[in-house]
Amino acid sequence: MSASRIMKWVTGGLEALLGIPVLGGTIVISLAWTPLAVMLVLHIVTLVLSKKNEEPFHGSVLGIVTSLIGWIPFVGMVMHILSAIFLMITAAKPQSAKTSVM
């Protein structure tokens, strides 16, 4: 399993945690919105790894947008849930066989 797929699982799980209505909001607010900054960095790392491995990266882009607007109540919750779904679906898809040209 590639590092980008592992990062997609990790970021997807964290997004799912932050998407839980009361728990996610409590975590974000009690830590002074630091989790949003941490998630932004993790999504950027995942995006770079996905681009390097030529894998789908739309979940990471959605995660970056989510980290930037996640401070808005309800909108942030929905965005965290959507990001989690996209990241986990992308991570669960079987890797396509890359053909090498010699």
GIQUI-V324548 format. One record per helix or strand of 3 or more residues. SS is the DSSP state (alpha for helix, beta for strand). FROM is the first residue (numbers start at 1). TO is the last residue. If there is no record, write none. Layout:
((SS | FROM | TO) (SS | FROM | TO))
//
This chain:
((alpha | 3 | 19) (alpha | 21 | 30) (alpha | 34 | 52) (alpha | 58 | 69) (alpha | 75 | 92))
//
